[in-house]
Amino acid sequence: MKDIHPGLVAEADLRGGTYWFAPEYALAVVREAVQHGLPLLGIEGAFLGANSTQPSLEDSWDYGTHPVADPHRHAFGFIQERARKGLHFEIVLAE
């Protein structure tokens, strides 16, 4: 997250060293990745509870295992499609 704006990183819920972003902030992280030319490796979706993190495999994507022509564009649609599910997202970047 070193190339992502600190104000944006401050919006994340940090759990166990992982930054979890609400959908609107996850989309902003993807936009920052585009601006800085950072490759997108994957998206992890999870439901965050007061004391728990429940990963959702159906709401996650690994671009190494399932490549697409434009990962950033795909990420926008992927996150937007799930925005109302109550998920938070880890955006996995190559840094």
N, CA, C and O of each residue as an XYZ file, in Angstrom:
380
protein
N       0.814     -1.197      0.000
C       0.000      0.000      0.000
C       0.861      1.266      0.000
O       0.346      2.369      0.186
N       2.157      1.108     -0.206
C       3.043      2.273     -0.123
C       2.773      3.313     -1.207
O       3.047      4.494     -0.991
N       2.246      2.916     -2.364
C       1.973      3.872     -3.434
C       0.535      4.395     -3.416
O       0.152      5.188     -4.276
N      -0.246      3.960     -2.456
C      -1.637      4.382     -2.351
C      -1.722      5.540     -1.362
O      -1.071      5.522     -0.318
N      -2.522      6.537     -1.692
C      -2.649      7.748     -0.878
C      -2.930      7.388      0.584
O      -3.832      6.596      0.857
N      -2.172      7.959      1.529
C      -2.348      7.635      2.951
C      -3.765      7.882      3.473
O      -4.244      7.143      4.333
N      -4.431      8.906      2.964
C      -5.803      9.176      3.389
C      -6.742      8.048      2.998
O      -7.697      7.750      3.715
N      -6.471      7.425      1.865
C      -7.277      6.300      1.412
C      -6.982      5.065      2.262
O      -7.897      4.344      2.660
N      -5.714      4.830      2.532
C      -5.327      3.692      3.368
C      -5.940      3.831      4.762
O      -6.297      2.830      5.383
N      -6.064      5.065      5.254
C      -6.645      5.306      6.577
C      -8.110      4.878      6.646
O      -8.632      4.654      7.738
N      -8.778      4.761      5.502
C     -10.179      4.342      5.470
C     -10.337      2.830      5.600
O     -11.449      2.337      5.792
N      -9.240      2.096      5.498
C      -9.298      0.636      5.561
C      -9.476      0.146      6.985
O      -9.122      0.831      7.944
N     -10.025     -1.039      7.103
C     -10.098     -1.745      8.371
C      -8.903     -2.693      8.359
O      -8.892     -3.659      7.595
N      -7.905     -2.434      9.186
C      -6.682     -3.235      9.224
C      -6.877     -4.396     10.189
O      -7.110     -4.204     11.382
N      -6.775     -5.610      9.642
C      -6.940     -6.826     10.447
C      -5.842     -7.814     10.097
O      -5.733     -8.255      8.953
N      -5.035     -8.159     11.081
C      -3.986     -9.154     10.857
C      -3.035     -8.781      9.746
O      -2.542     -9.656      9.034
N      -2.766     -7.499      9.583
C      -1.852     -7.053      8.541
C      -2.482     -6.899      7.170
O      -1.785     -6.573      6.209
N      -3.774     -7.124      7.056
C      -4.490     -7.007      5.787
C      -5.394     -5.785      5.836
O      -6.104     -5.564      6.818
N      -5.361     -4.990      4.767
C      -6.219     -3.808      4.645
C      -7.501     -4.205      3.929
O      -7.473     -4.628      2.773
N      -8.635     -4.063      4.630
C      -9.951     -4.368      4.065
C     -10.674     -3.058      3.798
O     -10.817     -2.223      4.691
N     -11.129     -2.886      2.565
C     -11.774     -1.647      2.141
C     -13.250     -1.873      1.834
O     -13.617     -2.877      1.222
N     -14.098     -0.933      2.264
C     -15.482     -0.909      1.821
C     -15.465     -0.714      0.303
O     -14.483     -0.201     -0.235
N     -16.524     -1.108     -0.394
C     -16.504     -1.074     -1.863
C     -16.068      0.261     -2.469
O     -15.261      0.265     -3.398
N     -16.577      1.397     -1.972
C     -16.216      2.677     -2.583
C     -14.721      2.975     -2.447
O     -14.125      3.591     -3.330
N     -14.123      2.537     -1.343
C     -12.688      2.760     -1.154
C     -11.867      1.727     -1.925
O     -10.769      2.028     -2.392
N     -12.396      0.514     -2.056
C     -11.717     -0.500     -2.876
C     -11.622     -0.018     -4.320
O     -10.589     -0.190     -4.968
N     -12.696      0.584     -4.823
C     -12.669      1.136     -6.181
C     -11.647      2.259     -6.301
O     -10.967      2.380     -7.320
N     -11.540      3.076     -5.263
C     -10.550      4.162     -5.262
C      -9.135      3.605     -5.258
O      -8.247      4.177     -5.890
N      -8.911      2.497     -4.556
C      -7.579      1.866     -4.561
C      -7.247      1.371     -5.968
O      -6.120      1.537     -6.434
N      -8.219      0.769     -6.640
C      -7.994      0.297     -8.012
C      -7.673      1.486     -8.916
O      -6.789      1.384     -9.766
N      -8.372      2.609     -8.751
C      -8.068      3.815     -9.553
C      -6.636      4.284     -9.291
O      -5.919      4.648    -10.223
N      -6.227      4.276     -8.033
C      -4.849      4.675     -7.696
C      -3.844      3.713     -8.327
O      -2.790      4.136     -8.802
N      -4.167      2.428     -8.332
C      -3.278      1.447     -8.951
C      -3.097      1.743    -10.435
O      -1.991      1.645    -10.968
N      -4.190      2.105    -11.092
C      -4.115      2.474    -12.511
C      -3.205      3.691    -12.678
O      -2.324      3.695    -13.538
N      -3.416      4.718    -11.860
C      -2.625      5.955    -11.959
C      -1.134      5.713    -11.741
O      -0.297      6.361    -12.370
N      -0.805      4.781    -10.850
C       0.600      4.525    -10.523
C       1.188      3.360    -11.326
O       2.354      3.006    -11.149
N       0.384      2.771    -12.202
C       0.864      1.660    -13.018
C       1.159      0.406    -12.223
O       2.038     -0.371    -12.595
N       0.431      0.195    -11.126
C       0.644     -0.980    -10.284
C      -0.191     -2.155    -10.783
O      -1.409     -2.034    -10.912
N       0.444     -3.281    -11.064
C      -0.319     -4.460    -11.487
C      -1.232     -4.958    -10.373
O      -0.880     -4.923     -9.194
N      -2.388     -5.413    -10.766
C      -3.384     -5.949     -9.851
C      -3.272     -7.473     -9.875
O      -3.429     -8.096    -10.925
N      -3.003     -8.064     -8.720
C      -2.823     -9.511     -8.639
C      -4.100    -10.244     -8.242
O      -4.305    -11.402     -8.605
N      -4.959     -9.547     -7.489
C      -6.178    -10.213     -7.072
C      -7.050     -9.336     -6.202
O      -6.664     -8.240     -5.796
N      -8.242     -9.851     -5.926
C      -9.219     -9.203     -5.060
C      -9.722    -10.280     -4.113
O     -10.111    -11.366     -4.543
N      -9.711     -9.976     -2.838
C     -10.259    -10.899     -1.841
C     -11.481    -10.230     -1.225
O     -11.387     -9.110     -0.722
N     -12.606    -10.895     -1.260
C     -13.813    -10.383     -0.629
C     -14.051    -11.081      0.697
O     -13.796    -12.279      0.824
N     -14.537    -10.341      1.688
C     -14.823    -10.931      2.997
C     -15.914    -10.139      3.699
O     -16.104     -8.948      3.452
N     -16.621    -10.828      4.575
C     -17.593    -10.193      5.449
C     -16.885     -9.929      6.774
O     -16.338    -10.847      7.384
N     -16.896     -8.685      7.212
C     -16.244     -8.321      8.458
C     -17.280     -8.182      9.561
O     -18.257     -7.445      9.426
N     -17.054     -8.895     10.646
C     -17.887     -8.763     11.835
C     -17.101     -8.006     12.892
O     -15.948     -7.639     12.667
N     -17.709     -7.775     14.023
C     -17.041     -7.033     15.095
C     -15.724     -7.702     15.492
O     -14.726     -7.026     15.744
N     -15.731     -9.034     15.545
C     -14.525     -9.765     15.953
C     -14.176    -10.888     14.991
O     -13.482    -11.834     15.362
N     -14.649    -10.789     13.767
C     -14.396    -11.881     12.828
C     -14.234    -11.356     11.405
O     -14.725    -10.286     11.048
N     -13.527    -12.151     10.613
C     -13.373    -11.899      9.182
C     -13.722    -13.197      8.476
O     -13.040    -14.206      8.654
N     -14.785    -13.179      7.674
C     -15.238    -14.385      6.980
C     -14.974    -14.236      5.486
O     -15.739    -13.575      4.783
N     -13.884    -14.852      4.991
C     -13.584    -14.766      3.557
C     -14.705    -15.378      2.716
O     -15.395    -16.302      3.147
N     -14.865    -14.843      1.517
C     -15.853    -15.358      0.572
C     -15.135    -15.698     -0.730
O     -14.760    -14.808     -1.494
N     -14.948    -16.989     -0.975
C     -14.257    -17.406     -2.194
C     -14.995    -16.996     -3.455
O     -14.367    -16.672     -4.463
N     -16.328    -17.005     -3.412
C     -17.103    -16.614     -4.601
C     -17.001    -15.114     -4.871
O     -17.348    -14.660     -5.961
N     -16.533    -14.349     -3.902
C     -16.379    -12.912     -4.058
C     -14.909    -12.510     -4.083
O     -14.542    -11.408     -3.676
N     -14.083    -13.422     -4.564
C     -12.638    -13.192     -4.676
C     -12.189    -13.575     -6.084
O     -12.832    -14.378     -6.758
N     -11.071    -12.985     -6.514
C     -10.552    -13.262     -7.857
C      -9.032    -13.227     -7.822
O      -8.432    -12.300     -7.279
N      -8.421    -14.248     -8.410
C      -6.963    -14.336     -8.516
C      -6.600    -14.184     -9.992
O      -6.903    -15.055    -10.807
N      -5.953    -13.079    -10.323
C      -5.629    -12.821    -11.733
C      -4.504    -13.697    -12.250
O      -4.322    -13.807    -13.462
N      -3.741    -14.327    -11.358
C      -2.728    -15.288    -11.799
C      -3.363    -16.592    -12.252
O      -2.939    -17.192    -13.240
N      -4.381    -17.024    -11.522
C      -5.086    -18.265    -11.832
C      -6.137    -18.067    -12.919
O      -6.352    -18.945    -13.755
N      -6.795    -16.896    -12.899
C      -7.868    -16.591    -13.846
C      -7.568    -15.261    -14.537
O      -8.200    -14.249    -14.233
N      -6.607    -15.257    -15.466
C      -6.229    -13.997    -16.117
C      -7.355    -13.431    -16.986
O      -8.167    -14.163    -17.553
N      -7.369    -12.116    -17.066
C      -8.294    -11.390    -17.936
C      -7.468    -10.363    -18.710
O      -6.342    -10.048    -18.326
N      -8.032     -9.845    -19.799
C      -7.292     -8.902    -20.640
C      -6.914     -7.628    -19.890
O      -5.798     -7.131    -20.042
N      -7.819     -7.103    -19.091
C      -7.574     -5.859    -18.358
C      -8.030     -6.034    -16.907
O      -9.194     -5.788    -16.589
N      -7.119     -6.456    -16.028
C      -7.498     -6.704    -14.635
C      -8.109     -5.501    -13.927
O      -9.034     -5.664    -13.131
N      -7.615     -4.300    -14.199
C      -8.154     -3.115    -13.533
C      -9.615     -2.890    -13.919
O     -10.454     -2.632    -13.056
N      -9.913     -2.986    -15.194
C     -11.288     -2.819    -15.662
C     -12.181     -3.923    -15.083
O     -13.301     -3.668    -14.640
N     -11.669     -5.126    -15.097
C     -12.420     -6.243    -14.527
C     -12.706     -5.986    -13.047
O     -13.816     -6.235    -12.576
N     -11.711     -5.489    -12.315
C     -11.864     -5.236    -10.874
C     -12.980     -4.229    -10.605
O     -13.753     -4.399     -9.662
N     -13.070     -3.180    -11.427
C     -14.141     -2.195    -11.250
C     -15.511     -2.876    -11.304
O     -16.345     -2.681    -10.419
N     -15.730     -3.667    -12.339
C     -17.007     -4.353    -12.487
C     -17.247     -5.381    -11.395
O     -18.355     -5.494    -10.870
N     -16.213     -6.122    -11.059
C     -16.306     -7.166    -10.043
C     -16.737     -6.579     -8.697
O     -17.631     -7.111     -8.040
N     -16.099     -5.490     -8.297
C     -16.421     -4.852     -7.014
C     -17.804     -4.196     -7.073
O     -18.593     -4.315     -6.135
N     -18.091     -3.505     -8.178
C     -19.395     -2.842     -8.301
C     -20.546     -3.840     -8.240
O     -21.589     -3.546     -7.655
N     -20.369     -5.016     -8.840
C     -21.409     -6.045     -8.821
C     -21.703     -6.536     -7.404
O     -22.795     -7.034     -7.133
N     -20.734     -6.398     -6.504
C     -20.863     -6.926     -5.151
C     -21.013     -5.833     -4.093
O     -21.006     -6.120     -2.896
N     -21.147     -4.614     -4.521
C     -21.128     -3.468     -3.603
C     -22.222     -3.525     -2.544
O     -22.037     -3.004     -1.444
N     -23.342     -4.139     -2.848
C     -24.471     -4.149     -1.903
C     -24.533     -5.411     -1.051
O     -25.498     -5.611     -0.314
N     -23.530     -6.250     -1.143
C     -23.542     -7.512     -0.395
C     -23.013     -7.370      1.034
O     -23.095     -8.317      1.816
N     -22.473     -6.203      1.382
C     -21.924     -6.029      2.718
C     -20.487     -6.505      2.851
O     -20.001     -6.728      3.960
N     -19.816     -6.660      1.735
C     -18.432     -7.131      1.725
C     -17.430     -5.994      1.913
O     -17.732     -4.823      1.681
N     -16.239     -6.376      2.338
C     -15.059     -5.520      2.271
C     -14.070     -6.259      1.382
O     -14.153     -7.477      1.228
N     -13.136     -5.518      0.800
C     -12.219     -6.108     -0.166
C     -10.771     -5.805      0.166
O     -10.415     -4.692      0.553
N      -9.944     -6.831      0.002
C      -8.500     -6.624     -0.006
C      -8.107     -6.520     -1.474
O      -8.463     -7.384     -2.275
N      -7.388     -5.485     -1.822
C      -6.896     -5.316     -3.180
C      -5.413     -5.708     -3.164
O      -4.591     -5.048     -2.529
N      -5.091     -6.792     -3.874
C      -3.737     -7.323     -3.857
C      -2.968     -6.747     -5.044
O      -3.269     -7.032     -6.203
N      -1.973     -5.932     -4.722
C      -1.176     -5.238     -5.734
C       0.257     -5.771     -5.754
O       0.780     -6.215     -4.732
N       0.873     -5.719     -6.919
C       2.314     -6.001     -7.018
C       3.030     -4.704     -6.691
O       2.828     -3.694     -7.367
N       3.848     -4.722     -5.680
C       4.538     -3.484     -5.277
C       6.025     -3.635     -5.340
O       6.756     -2.693     -5.035
